[in-house]
Each structure stands twice: as structure tokens, then as C-alpha cells.
Amino acid sequence: MNKSSSLNERLVFILIIGILALNYPLMAIIDKPVFLKGIPVLYLYLFFIWSCFIGLVAFTLRKNPRPKPLSKKTPPPGKL
């Protein structure tokens, strides 16, 4: 299994979890006339799930933030 198929599997898994979290049965359970600091709980749930979904996708797709150090034997770019 190569890195690309593993990444695709993770993204499909995140998508399925996101679809299940935003599906009718779960939203019907949360859709009650309850407010938290004046905001309906359903709105907070939707915002939380959506932000978690975006965060998980961003974490999955992120690249290595640390660049590889240049070895001292190679000349700097532009100076061949």
C-alpha cells in the first residue's frame, strides 16, 4: 500500500464520519429548544462538527512543516 492510497482511505473515513455526524437521526436528537448563552444547541453542534471536519482534513493533508536542511557541500540556489 502506497502513501497515496493510505491518504485517500483516511480522507474517505473522515468524510463518512462527517456525513454520519450531520445526518438526520443525530441532528434530530440535538434539535431541542435548549439554548446555551442564547445560542441554540443545534447551531453550536453544527459549528463544532464543521470545524472539527475542516481541522481533521487540514491535519490529514498537511505537509511536513520542517524543510530539510541544505548540506554544506551544495552551493546556494543560483550560485552554480
N, CA and C atoms as an extended XYZ file, in Angstrom:
240
Properties=species:S:1:pos:R:3:atomname:S:1:resname:S:1:resid:I:1 pbc="F F F"
N         0.839       -1.164        0.000 N   MET     1
C         0.000        0.000        0.000 CA  MET     1
C         0.893        1.240        0.000 C   MET     1
N         0.653        2.122       -0.948 N   ASN     2
C         1.488        3.312       -1.007 CA  ASN     2
C         0.865        4.446       -0.207 C   ASN     2
N         1.610        5.545       -0.105 N   LYS     3
C         1.193        6.679        0.715 CA  LYS     3
C        -0.085        7.328        0.189 C   LYS     3
N        -0.256        7.352       -1.123 N   SER     4
C        -1.421        7.984       -1.731 CA  SER     4
C        -2.708        7.250       -1.371 C   SER     4
N        -2.698        5.922       -1.436 N   SER     5
C        -3.915        5.178       -1.121 CA  SER     5
C        -4.229        5.262        0.370 C   SER     5
N        -3.209        5.312        1.215 N   SER     6
C        -3.433        5.467        2.650 CA  SER     6
C        -4.070        6.826        2.944 C   SER     6
N        -3.602        7.856        2.268 N   LEU     7
C        -4.169        9.196        2.429 CA  LEU     7
C        -5.614        9.225        1.958 C   LEU     7
N        -5.885        8.581        0.829 N   ASN     8
C        -7.252        8.520        0.312 CA  ASN     8
C        -8.177        7.786        1.283 C   ASN     8
N        -7.692        6.702        1.877 N   GLU     9
C        -8.504        5.960        2.833 CA  GLU     9
C        -8.829        6.814        4.054 C   GLU     9
N        -7.853        7.579        4.537 N   ARG    10
C        -8.103        8.450        5.682 CA  ARG    10
C        -9.121        9.527        5.349 C   ARG    10
N        -9.012       10.104        4.159 N   LEU    11
C        -9.957       11.147        3.761 CA  LEU    11
C       -11.371       10.592        3.590 C   LEU    11
N       -11.494        9.401        3.047 N   VAL    12
C       -12.810        8.773        2.905 CA  VAL    12
C       -13.394        8.483        4.287 C   VAL    12
N       -12.574        8.024        5.217 N   PHE    13
C       -13.031        7.759        6.573 CA  PHE    13
C       -13.532        9.044        7.240 C   PHE    13
N       -12.790       10.135        7.093 N   ILE    14
C       -13.209       11.421        7.659 CA  ILE    14
C       -14.518       11.877        7.018 C   ILE    14
N       -14.664       11.678        5.723 N   LEU    15
C       -15.888       12.059        5.029 CA  LEU    15
C       -17.086       11.262        5.554 C   LEU    15
N       -16.922        9.969        5.732 N   ILE    16
C       -18.019        9.126        6.220 CA  ILE    16
C       -18.411        9.537        7.640 C   ILE    16
N       -17.431        9.790        8.496 N   ILE    17
C       -17.722       10.240        9.859 CA  ILE    17
C       -18.444       11.587        9.827 C   ILE    17
N       -18.016       12.488        8.943 N   GLY    18
C       -18.679       13.784        8.825 CA  GLY    18
C       -20.113       13.658        8.347 C   GLY    18
N       -20.349       12.800        7.390 N   ILE    19
C       -21.710       12.595        6.886 CA  ILE    19
C       -22.596       11.998        7.983 C   ILE    19
N       -22.067       11.032        8.717 N   LEU    20
C       -22.850       10.433        9.800 CA  LEU    20
C       -23.146       11.449       10.905 C   LEU    20
N       -22.192       12.316       11.203 N   ALA    21
C       -22.391       13.312       12.258 CA  ALA    21
C       -23.412       14.367       11.855 C   ALA    21
N       -23.559       14.612       10.545 N   LEU    22
C       -24.509       15.613       10.068 CA  LEU    22
C       -25.784       14.981        9.515 C   LEU    22
N       -26.006       13.720        9.809 N   ASN    23
C       -27.177       13.003        9.314 CA  ASN    23
C       -28.392       13.286       10.197 C   ASN    23
N       -29.570       13.024        9.648 N   TYR    24
C       -30.821       13.371       10.319 CA  TYR    24
C       -30.991       12.784       11.723 C   TYR    24
N       -30.772       11.501       11.967 N   PRO    25
C       -31.064       10.984       13.309 CA  PRO    25
C       -30.293       11.694       14.424 C   PRO    25
N       -29.036       11.955       14.210 N   LEU    26
C       -28.254       12.637       15.230 CA  LEU    26
C       -28.702       14.081       15.392 C   LEU    26
N       -28.994       14.739       14.288 N   MET    27
C       -29.424       16.138       14.368 CA  MET    27
C       -30.805       16.235       14.996 C   MET    27
N       -31.665       15.233       14.821 N   ALA    28
C       -32.985       15.253       15.445 CA  ALA    28
C       -32.865       15.115       16.963 C   ALA    28
N       -31.884       14.357       17.416 N   ILE    29
C       -31.661       14.220       18.858 CA  ILE    29
C       -31.212       15.555       19.453 C   ILE    29
N       -30.390       16.278       18.738 N   ILE    30
C       -29.826       17.527       19.245 CA  ILE    30
C       -30.777       18.703       19.056 C   ILE    30
N       -31.698       18.602       18.117 N   ASP    31
C       -32.595       19.717       17.812 CA  ASP    31
C       -33.691       19.836       18.876 C   ASP    31
N       -33.339       20.401       20.007 N   LYS    32
C       -34.262       20.636       21.115 CA  LYS    32
C       -34.288       22.138       21.392 C   LYS    32
N       -35.335       22.637       21.992 N   PRO    33
C       -35.377       24.069       22.307 CA  PRO    33
C       -34.517       24.405       23.524 C   PRO    33
N       -33.234       24.103       23.426 N   VAL    34
C       -32.286       24.374       24.505 CA  VAL    34
C       -31.282       25.398       23.993 C   VAL    34
N       -30.975       26.375       24.841 N   PHE    35
C       -30.059       27.439       24.460 CA  PHE    35
C       -28.881       27.460       25.414 C   PHE    35
N       -27.721       27.757       24.882 N   LEU    36
C       -26.518       27.910       25.681 CA  LEU    36
C       -26.013       29.323       25.441 C   LEU    36
N       -26.170       30.176       26.430 N   LYS    37
C       -25.825       31.604       26.329 CA  LYS    37
C       -26.557       32.261       25.166 C   LYS    37
N       -27.795       31.885       24.967 N   GLY    38
C       -28.624       32.500       23.943 CA  GLY    38
C       -28.485       31.915       22.546 C   GLY    38
N       -27.635       30.905       22.380 N   ILE    39
C       -27.419       30.282       21.069 CA  ILE    39
C       -28.018       28.878       21.104 C   ILE    39
N       -28.843       28.527       20.108 N   PRO    40
C       -29.410       27.172       20.090 CA  PRO    40
C       -28.307       26.103       20.033 C   PRO    40
N       -28.517       25.023       20.761 N   VAL    41
C       -27.526       23.951       20.841 CA  VAL    41
C       -27.273       23.332       19.465 C   VAL    41
N       -28.295       23.291       18.623 N   LEU    42
C       -28.119       22.742       17.273 CA  LEU    42
C       -27.097       23.552       16.483 C   LEU    42
N       -27.147       24.872       16.593 N   TYR    43
C       -26.179       25.721       15.889 CA  TYR    43
C       -24.770       25.479       16.405 C   TYR    43
N       -24.637       25.351       17.712 N   LEU    44
C       -23.318       25.071       18.285 CA  LEU    44
C       -22.799       23.715       17.825 C   LEU    44
N       -23.682       22.727       17.771 N   TYR    45
C       -23.298       21.392       17.308 CA  TYR    45
C       -22.821       21.447       15.857 C   TYR    45
N       -23.579       22.135       14.999 N   LEU    46
C       -23.203       22.239       13.586 CA  LEU    46
C       -21.856       22.943       13.426 C   LEU    46
N       -21.663       24.033       14.153 N   PHE    47
C       -20.392       24.760       14.074 CA  PHE    47
C       -19.242       23.889       14.558 C   PHE    47
N       -19.445       23.172       15.661 N   PHE    48
C       -18.396       22.323       16.212 CA  PHE    48
C       -18.038       21.182       15.259 C   PHE    48
N       -19.037       20.486       14.722 N   ILE    49
C       -18.774       19.371       13.810 CA  ILE    49
C       -18.091       19.867       12.542 C   ILE    49
N       -18.575       20.980       12.000 N   TRP    50
C       -17.985       21.509       10.767 CA  TRP    50
C       -16.528       21.929       10.988 C   TRP    50
N       -16.238       22.584       12.114 N   SER    51
C       -14.863       22.999       12.383 CA  SER    51
C       -13.965       21.783       12.649 C   SER    51
N       -14.475       20.763       13.311 N   CYS    52
C       -13.685       19.536       13.500 CA  CYS    52
C       -13.405       18.855       12.166 C   CYS    52
N       -14.402       18.840       11.283 N   PHE    53
C       -14.228       18.250        9.961 CA  PHE    53
C       -13.123       18.983        9.189 C   PHE    53
N       -13.163       20.303        9.191 N   ILE    54
C       -12.137       21.091        8.494 CA  ILE    54
C       -10.773       20.866        9.126 C   ILE    54
N       -10.717       20.827       10.455 N   GLY    55
C        -9.449       20.596       11.143 CA  GLY    55
C        -8.857       19.228       10.844 C   GLY    55
N        -9.690       18.197       10.824 N   LEU    56
C        -9.194       16.853       10.520 CA  LEU    56
C        -8.681       16.746        9.086 C   LEU    56
N        -9.396       17.348        8.148 N   VAL    57
C        -8.939       17.324        6.755 CA  VAL    57
C        -7.626       18.092        6.619 C   VAL    57
N        -7.534       19.254        7.266 N   ALA    58
C        -6.298       20.041        7.206 CA  ALA    58
C        -5.135       19.283        7.839 C   ALA    58
N        -5.387       18.621        8.966 N   PHE    59
C        -4.334       17.847        9.620 CA  PHE    59
C        -3.898       16.679        8.749 C   PHE    59
N        -4.846       16.038        8.079 N   THR    60
C        -4.534       14.896        7.218 CA  THR    60
C        -3.743       15.329        5.991 C   THR    60
N        -4.074       16.492        5.444 N   LEU    61
C        -3.432       16.934        4.210 CA  LEU    61
C        -2.189       17.797        4.419 C   LEU    61
N        -1.850       18.074        5.655 N   ARG    62
C        -0.708       18.969        5.889 CA  ARG    62
C         0.586       18.323        5.403 C   ARG    62
N         1.505       19.181        5.047 N   LYS    63
C         2.810       18.699        4.599 CA  LYS    63
C         3.788       18.848        5.762 C   LYS    63
N         4.924       18.239        5.614 N   ASN    64
C         5.951       18.332        6.641 CA  ASN    64
C         6.389       19.792        6.768 C   ASN    64
N         6.165       20.433        7.924 N   PRO    65
C         6.476       21.852        8.042 CA  PRO    65
C         7.964       22.162        8.132 C   PRO    65
N         8.770       21.184        8.472 N   ARG    66
C        10.209       21.428        8.597 CA  ARG    66
C        10.931       21.076        7.294 C   ARG    66
N        11.515       22.056        6.643 N   PRO    67
C        12.269       21.732        5.433 CA  PRO    67
C        13.566       21.006        5.783 C   PRO    67
N        14.024       20.212        4.847 N   LYS    68
C        15.281       19.506        5.059 CA  LYS    68
C        16.424       20.517        4.985 C   LYS    68
N        17.369       20.423        5.901 N   PRO    69
C        18.485       21.376        5.854 CA  PRO    69
C        19.379       21.097        4.651 C   PRO    69
N        19.900       22.160        4.073 N   LEU    70
C        20.827       22.014        2.956 CA  LEU    70
C        22.175       21.530        3.480 C   LEU    70
N        22.773       20.610        2.770 N   SER    71
C        24.098       20.173        3.185 CA  SER    71
C        25.109       21.260        2.811 C   SER    71
N        26.200       21.293        3.510 N   LYS    72
C        27.200       22.343        3.285 CA  LYS    72
C        27.933       22.173        1.969 C   LYS    72
N        27.825       21.008        1.338 N   LYS    73
C        28.546       20.762        0.098 CA  LYS    73
C        27.820       21.331       -1.108 C   LYS    73
N        26.505       21.545       -0.996 N   THR    74
C        25.781       22.072       -2.140 CA  THR    74
C        25.833       23.601       -2.123 C   THR    74
N        26.037       24.193       -3.292 N   PRO    75
C        26.065       25.658       -3.337 CA  PRO    75
C        24.664       26.226       -3.139 C   PRO    75
N        24.562       27.451       -2.687 N   PRO    76
C        23.239       28.050       -2.521 CA  PRO    76
C        22.546       28.198       -3.877 C   PRO    76
N        21.218       28.263       -3.881 N   PRO    77
C        20.486       28.367       -5.140 CA  PRO    77
C        20.933       29.601       -5.928 C   PRO    77
N        21.121       29.410       -7.215 N   GLY    78
C        21.541       30.500       -8.096 CA  GLY    78
C        23.041       30.648       -8.219 C   GLY    78
N        23.809       29.955       -7.412 N   LYS    79
C        25.278       30.058       -7.454 CA  LYS    79
C        25.850       28.702       -7.837 C   LYS    79
N        25.798       28.370       -9.083 N   LEU    80
C        26.341       27.099       -9.547 CA  LEU    80
C        27.700       27.344      -10.000 C   LEU    80
